[in-house]
């Protein structure tokens, strides 16, 4: 579901003229709007983790996704066509080219999100008892 949303967003980003809020830099390291989406998603996932093994598995899924993003940014397979890469000659110059790239900071943000989500789930579990 998240992957489909990213692909659709990428197509809209490439083919429609609009301000891309997810590319906005937050001014801390290389964090941007995409970092916020990582934090939200992994906080949500963390609230559904039952134990630390679930947290590790979720983080490893995030690691695998970042590796896929890295590979897509470096050598996108031709069968993807314009998906995961903006080839529209009429697009804004900052949107043209590969925009999928794995970042180390995303892995840190993912871990923080999982921790926050797990903490929230454990706190609400104790309150409800």
C-alpha positions in Angstrom: 0.0 0.0 0.0 2.8 2.4 1.0 4.8 1.5 -2.1 1.8 2.1 -4.4 1.3 5.5 -2.7 4.9 6.4 -3.3 4.7 5.4 -7.0 1.5 7.4 -7.5 3.0 10.4 -5.7 6.1 10.1 -7.9 4.0 10.1 -11.1 2.0 13.2 -9.9 5.3 14.9 -8.8 6.8 14.3 -12.3 3.7 15.1 -14.4 1.9 17.8 -12.5 3.2 21.3 -11.7 3.0 21.6 -7.9 5.1 22.4 -4.9 6.5 19.2 -3.5 6.2 19.5 0.3 8.0 16.2 0.9 11.2 17.6 -0.6 11.2 20.5 1.8 14.4 20.4 3.9 13.9 20.6 7.7 17.3 22.1 8.3 18.6 19.2 10.4 21.1 16.9 8.8 19.5 15.7 5.5 16.0 15.4 7.0 13.0 16.5 4.8 9.3 15.8 4.4 10.0 12.2 3.4 11.7 11.8 6.8 8.4 12.9 8.5 6.5 10.2 6.4 9.0 7.6 7.6 8.6 8.7 11.2 4.7 8.6 10.9 4.7 5.2 9.2 7.1 3.5 11.6 5.5 5.0 14.6 2.2 3.5 13.4 4.0 0.1 12.8 5.6 0.3 16.2 2.2 0.6 17.9 1.3 -2.8 16.4 4.6 -4.5 17.5 3.9 -7.1 20.2 7.6 -7.6 21.2 11.1 -6.6 20.4 11.4 -9.3 17.8 8.6 -7.6 15.9 10.4 -4.3 16.2 13.6 -5.9 14.7 11.7 -7.5 11.9 9.9 -4.2 11.0 13.3 -2.4 11.1 14.8 -5.0 8.8 11.9 -4.5 6.4 12.8 -0.8 6.4 16.4 -1.7 5.8 15.4 -3.9 2.8 13.3 -1.1 1.4 16.1 1.4 1.7 18.4 -1.0 -0.2 15.8 -1.3 -2.9 15.5 2.5 -3.1 19.3 2.8 -3.3 19.4 0.3 -6.2 16.5 1.9 -8.0 18.2 5.3 -7.7 21.5 3.9 -9.0 20.4 1.5 -11.8 16.6 1.6 -12.3 15.5 -1.3 -14.4 14.3 -0.3 -17.9 11.1 -2.3 -17.5 9.9 0.3 -14.9 9.6 2.9 -17.6 9.0 6.3 -15.9 8.2 4.8 -12.6 10.8 5.6 -9.9 12.3 8.1 -12.2 11.0 11.3 -13.8 11.7 11.4 -17.6 9.1 14.0 -18.4 10.9 16.8 -20.4 8.3 19.3 -19.3 8.7 18.6 -15.6 10.4 21.1 -13.2 14.2 20.6 -13.4 14.4 19.5 -9.7 11.9 16.7 -10.4 13.7 15.2 -13.4 15.9 12.2 -13.0 16.1 9.5 -10.3 14.4 10.5 -7.1 14.4 7.2 -5.3 17.4 7.0 -3.1 18.1 5.1 0.1 19.4 7.2 3.0 21.0 6.2 6.2 19.0 8.9 8.0 15.8 7.1 7.0 17.0 4.0 8.9 17.6 6.1 12.0 14.2 7.8 11.7 12.6 4.4 11.2 14.1 3.1 14.4 13.0 6.3 16.3 9.5 5.9 14.9 9.4 2.2 16.0 10.6 3.1 19.5 8.0 5.9 19.8 5.2 3.6 18.6 6.2 0.8 20.8 6.4 3.1 23.8 3.0 4.5 23.1 1.5 1.0 22.8 3.0 -0.1 26.1 1.9 3.1 27.9 -1.7 2.8 26.6 -1.7 -0.9 27.5 -0.7 0.0 31.2 -3.3 2.8 31.4 -6.1 0.5 30.1 -5.4 -2.2 32.8 
